[in-house]
């Protein structure tokens, strides 16, 4: 296999790894920690803040790797570039709008304030579903290129 032929393989592995990482954190760890014995709401929120900050940083690193792979293997000439742009917009939205608002809300709850339901969680979860869909779709398309 020539180096240039390995681009779709590398990209496939990268986007499936990213999708699995997000699914494990956002759709398992996020709510499962609250089921553990002895984990109070403030403790769970504190853990969540740290975990989602780390997740966000890892996602930015993975996004940069996706961009590098695209450039290095010249996979830019296709209509799926729009999907990469959407991933970028989602990451920016999560980093600079959703996560700070969720962190502020968590801080208020940990400080003892009683807050009502928030639409911000629905927005974050919706962004995660869109992100996962794009990553899986991209991975499946690239997987077809590998075969």
FENDAGI-V13875 format. One record per backbone hydrogen bond with DSSP energy under -0.5 kcal/mol. NH is the residue of the N-H (numbers start at 1). CO is the residue of the C=O. E is the energy in kcal/mol with one decimal. If there is no record, write none. Layout:
((NH,CO,E) (NH,CO,E))
//
This chain:
((5,2,-0.6) (6,2,-0.7) (6,3,-1.3) (7,4,-0.8) (10,6,-2.7) (11,7,-2.8) (12,8,-2.5) (13,9,-2.3) (14,10,-2.4) (15,11,-2.7) (16,12,-2.2) (17,13,-2.3) (18,14,-2.4) (19,15,-2.5) (20,16,-2.5) (21,17,-2.4) (22,18,-2.4) (23,19,-2.5) (24,20,-2.5) (25,21,-1.9) (26,22,-2.8) (27,22,-0.6) (27,23,-1.6) (29,24,-2.2) (30,25,-2.3) (32,28,-2.4) (33,29,-1.8) (34,31,-0.8) (35,32,-1.7) (36,32,-0.6) (36,33,-0.9) (39,36,-1.7) (40,38,-0.9) (44,40,-3.0) (45,41,-2.6) (46,42,-2.2) (47,43,-2.5) (48,44,-2.6) (49,45,-2.4) (50,46,-1.7) (51,47,-2.8) (52,48,-2.8) (53,49,-1.6) (54,50,-2.2) (55,51,-2.8) (56,52,-2.2) (57,53,-1.9) (58,54,-2.5) (59,55,-2.6) (60,56,-1.9) (61,57,-1.9) (62,58,-2.6) (63,59,-2.6) (64,60,-2.4) (65,61,-2.2) (66,62,-2.4) (67,63,-2.3) (68,64,-2.6) (69,65,-2.8) (70,66,-2.4) (71,67,-2.5) (72,68,-3.4) (73,69,-2.6) (74,71,-0.9) (75,70,-2.0) (78,76,-2.3) (81,78,-1.2) (82,79,-1.2) (83,80,-0.8) (84,80,-1.1) (85,81,-2.0) (86,82,-2.3) (87,83,-2.3) (88,84,-2.2) (89,85,-2.4) (90,86,-2.5) (91,87,-2.6) (92,88,-2.5) (93,89,-2.6) (94,90,-2.8) (95,91,-2.7) (96,92,-2.7) (97,93,-1.7) (98,93,-2.5) (99,94,-2.8) (101,97,-1.4) (102,98,-2.7) (103,99,-2.9) (104,100,-2.2) (105,101,-2.2) (106,102,-2.5) (107,103,-2.6) (108,104,-2.1) (109,105,-2.2) (110,106,-2.8) (111,107,-1.5) (112,109,-1.7) (113,108,-2.3) (115,113,-0.6) (121,118,-0.6) (122,118,-0.5) (123,119,-2.1) (124,120,-2.3) (125,121,-2.8) (126,122,-2.4) (127,123,-2.3) (128,124,-2.1) (129,125,-2.4) (130,126,-2.3) (131,127,-2.6) (132,128,-2.9) (133,129,-2.4) (134,130,-2.4) (135,131,-2.7) (136,132,-2.8) (137,133,-2.5) (138,134,-2.7) (139,135,-2.6) (140,136,-2.7) (141,137,-2.3) (142,138,-2.7) (143,139,-2.3) (144,140,-1.8) (145,141,-1.2) (146,142,-1.4) (147,143,-1.8))
//
